[in-house]
Amino acid sequence: MPAYKDEKTGTWYCKFYYIDWTGTRRQKMKRGFKLQREAKDWERNFLEKQSESPDMTFQALYDLYLEDIGSRLKKSTVIVKQRYMEYRLLPYFKDKPIKEISPADVRKWQNGLIEDGLKPTTQHNIHSQLNAILNFAVKYYGLPRNPCSVAGSIGSSKADRMDFWTFEEFKAFIADIDNPMHNTLYSILYYSGLRCGEALALTPEDIDLDKKVIHVTKTFHRFHNEDVITPPKTKNSIRSVPIPGFLCIQIRDYMNRLYGLKSSDRIIPLIDCSVRAALRRECAKSGAKQIRVHDLRHSHVSLLIELGFPAMLIAERIGDTVEMVNNIYGHLYPSRHEEVADRLEQLVSN
């Protein structure tokens, strides 16, 4: 597996023959590597992917898996999967041939996630990505079995408890937020139930202040230091959310402060990690209960439930399904079983 140096540029390149999927012998060349080793590694990974064999490394499998899901899943979903895999799977399994990944390897990797103190739901989600990519190898690339099926899963698909702020807690918190951008963002999240990425993607043309409506048509991601705008999470997520008049006044006042704001500019030009860091700091400073940014969405739903709104209306407002609302927030609804018994008693008595 030789590599060659380009004397003009001082970089390395690889040049080799391979057999494509039709059985045709072809030549491949790739230039621009800074190191000889990088050129050889690229050639090896390319040939491993062409061989469709469990001898390939996990890195080669990852490249194939990413190519496959790229044409089948929404870009936002692919980005989430990439984050999990690049930060939690590749550093551990990257150079290991997939046929040599054993249940013991998976267990050791799982233990690392647990020892890192990740939340049970995060553990479960990361493990699901490993399980999915190895199932892909079993189905299409000759891996005899998925070691995850022997090792078992970790974490939980549902959080043990759900954090949220009551209305009084939110009022006390927001009163201490002097930063106009942060104050406006938290108010939008709390009073509209938007996901953080949906709020970060908002532009002036998405907000009809006269009709008091926010139109949700996209979501924002920062990935590989690039701003990415994609459609929302699901079809249900494309929606129009009525907002109260006081929030319209706040948004209008805030946007009027933004010099040169264009209709297509993001009104909250932040990224998700900076929003998370700011919320942690501001909770600590104000003495408010520490919650996640996504918990502002939970807080909105809990407020609507307290105000007596039904699951169907809440689902439409937050861009999700009635089933999801019942599964996640059902325990917040007041029990009405005794009311049912009393109504039946009245019916028979009369």
N, C-alpha and C positions, 0 to 999 in steps of 0.2 A: 504494500500500500504506500507507494512513494508520493511525495509532494515536491513541488517545483518552485523555485524562486524566480520571480519576475525582476530582472536586473534593472529595468527602467523605473519601476515604482518602489522596489525594495520590499514588496509584499509577496506572499506565497499563494499558490493555487494548486488545485488538484485536478487531475484529468484521468479518466478511467472509462472502461466499458462496463455495461450491465445489460441484463435481459429484462425487457419491460413485460407488462402483463399480457401482451399478445404473443410473447415468445421471440420478439425481434431484438437483435443485438444492437444497442445504441451506445453512443459516446456521450459522456457528461463532463462538463468543465465548470469549475466555480473559482472565481478570482477574489482577491481583496483581503486575504487573511494576514493578520499581523505576524502570526507565529506559524511555524511549520506544523506544530502540534494541532493547532486549530483547523488547519486544512485537512489533516489526516482524520481528525475526529468528525468533521463534516462528512467526509467520504464514507467513513464507517457507518455513521447514522443513516446516511442515504441508502447504502446497500442493505442495511438491516431492515429498513422500511420496505424496500423492494422485495425482500425475501419472504415477507409475510410469515415469519417464523417466530416461535416463542424464544428463540435465541436473542432476539432484539433486546436492547436496553429499555428501561422504563422511559427514558427520555425520547427514544424513537417511537415508542407506543404513544406517549403523550402528544407528540407532533401529529401522529396519524389521527388520534382521537379528536384533537382540536380542529383538524381539517374537516373531519366528518361532522361534528356538531356545528361547525361554522355555517353550514348551509341548511341546517335543520332547526336550529334554535334561534331565538331572538338574541340580538347582539348583547343586550343587557344581561341575559341569562348566561351567555358565554363569558362575559367579563367577570361575573360572580364566580363561575367555575374556575376560571383562570387564576383568580386571586387565591382561592383555596389551594389549588394545585401548585402554583408557583411558590407560595410561601410555606406550605405545609407538607407537600408530597415530594416535589422534585429535590429539595435539599437532602432528603433521606433516601429516596429510591433511585435517583437520577441515573447512576451508572450501573445499576444492578440488572442483569438479564432477568426478564420477567419470569422465566421458567424457574429461576432460583429464589424467587420471593416465596418464603414459607409462611405458614400460619404463625410460627414463632417470631418471624420478622415483623409481621403485622401487629402481634401482641406487644412487642417491644416498642414499636412506633406508637401504638395506642397509649402505652404507659407514659411516653414522652408528652403527649397531648394532655393527659390527666395531670401530670406533674407540673406542667406549665400553668395550671390553674384556669384553663379555659372553661367557660360555662358549659353545662351538659348539652345544651342545644347546639352550641358551636362545635363541640366534640362530635356530636351526631352528624352534623352537616358536613364536616371535613371528612369523616369516615365514609359517608355516603358517596363522596367524590372518588375515593380510592376504590370502593366497591364497584362503582359505575365503570370506571376505566378498565378495571380487571375483568369485569363481565364482558366488556367490549373485546378484550383480548381473547376470552374464551370463545366468543361467538364468531369472531372473524379471523383470528390469527393463531389458532391452534394451541392456545394455552389449555392444558388438560383440565384444570379446575381453578376456581377462584379461591385463594387462600383466606379471603375474608369470610367465606361461608363457614370455615372451620374456626377461625379466630373469634367470630361473633362481633356484634356491634358494640358501641360504647355511647355514653351520653343518653340523651332523651330527645324525642322529637317535639315534646312540649315542655315549656318551662315549668318548674315547680311552682313558681308564683309569678305574678305579673305586677310590675311596679308602675305606678301612675301617681299623678298629683291630683288632689281634690281642687275644686275651684278656688277655695281659700288659699291653699298652698301655692297655686299658680299666681294668684294676685299678689301675694307677699313676695314671691320670687321676681316677677316681672317689674315690680315697683323699684327694685334695686338695680335694674339693667340700664345703664346710661348710654351704652353704645347703640345708636339708632338702628344700625343694620341688624345687630343681634336681637334687639327688642322687637323689631318688625318681623324677623324670621320666626322667633319663638311664638309670637302672637298668631302668625299665619298657621303654624303647625298646630297650636293648641285650639284655635277657633275654627279651623277648617278640616283637620284630620288628614291633611296631605302627608304623604311620605316625604322624607327629607330630600331625596333626589328630585321629586316632583316640584317641591318648593324652590330648590336651587336652580331649576330649569326655567322658572317663570320669567317672562318678559312683559313689558307694558302691554303688548298686544294680546296677552293671555288674560288680562284683568279688565273686565268691564265695570268700571267704578260707578257708572250711571245706573246700570242694571244690578249692581252688587253681586257679581258672579265671577268666579275664577274658572277658566276653562283649562282643564288638565289634558294635555295632548302629548307630553314628552317627559323625560326624566334625565337627570344629569349624573355623569360618572366622571371621576378622574382616574385614569388607568395608564400606567407607564408614562406618567408626567404629561399626559395628553387629556384635554377636555373632550368628553364624548357625550353627545346628545343622542338618545335613542327613544323609540316609542316607550310608553309606560309598561309596567310589569305584565299586565294582562289586558284583554279586551275590555273587561269591566272597569279598568283603571282610566280609560278615556271617558271623561265625564265633565259635567259642569256643576260646580259647587257654589251654591248661594252663600254669601257671607254677610255678617251683620254690618249695619251702617257705621258703627264706631271703628270697625276694622278697615273699612273703605277710607275713612278719614285719615287713619294712621298711615295706610299705604300711600295715599295721595300726598300727604305731607312729607313722607320719607322720599318718594320719587322726585318731588319738587326740589329736594336738596341735592340730587345727583346731577351735576353739571354735564351737559351734553348727552344726556341719556337718550339713546335711540330706541325705536319701537322693538327692535330685535335684540337689544342688549339684555343680559341677565340682570335683574334688579338686585339679586343677592349674589355677587361675584365671589363666593366662597367655595371651598371644596369640603367634602364630607369629613375628612379627618380634622380639619381646622374647626369645624362646627362642633365635633365631639369634644375636642380639647377645650374649646371656649366654654362649653356647657359645664364641663367638670370644674373648671376654674371658677366660674360664676356661682355654681352651687356651693363650692367650698367658701367663697368669699361672703355669700349672703347667708350661709347656714342652712340653706334649703336641703331637703332630702336629695341625695344623689340618685339621678335616674339617667337612662340613656336618651339620646335624641329621639329614637323610635318610640320611647315611652310617652312622648308628648302626643303621639297618635293614639296610644292606649288611653291617655288622659282625656282626650276629646271624646272617645267612644264611651268611657265610663260616665262622663258628664251627660251625654245624650241619654244614656240608660237611666241615670238618676232623674232626668227631666221627663222620663216616661215615653220616649220615642221607641217604636217597634224595630225589630231586627231588620226587616226588609228596607225601611227607610235608611237606617244606619249603613247597611251594606251598600246601598246605592250611593250614599254620600262619600264613603271612604273608598269606593271602587273595588269592593270585594264581594264575596258571596254570602248569602244568608247562612249557609252551612258553616262558613268560617266564623262569622259573628257568633253563632250559637256555640261552636266548639271552643272558641277562645274566651268569649266574654259571657257565656251563658250563666256562669256562677254569680255574675254581678246582678243579674235580674232578680228582683224580689220574688220569693216563693209565693205562689198563688193557689197552692193546693188546698189550703183551708178555705179560701174563698170559693173554690169549686164545690167543696162539700157543703158549705153554707147555702150556695145557690141551689144545689140539688135538694137540700132540706126544705128550702122555701118553695120550690116547685111542687114537691110532693105534699107539703102541708096545705098549700092552697088548693 
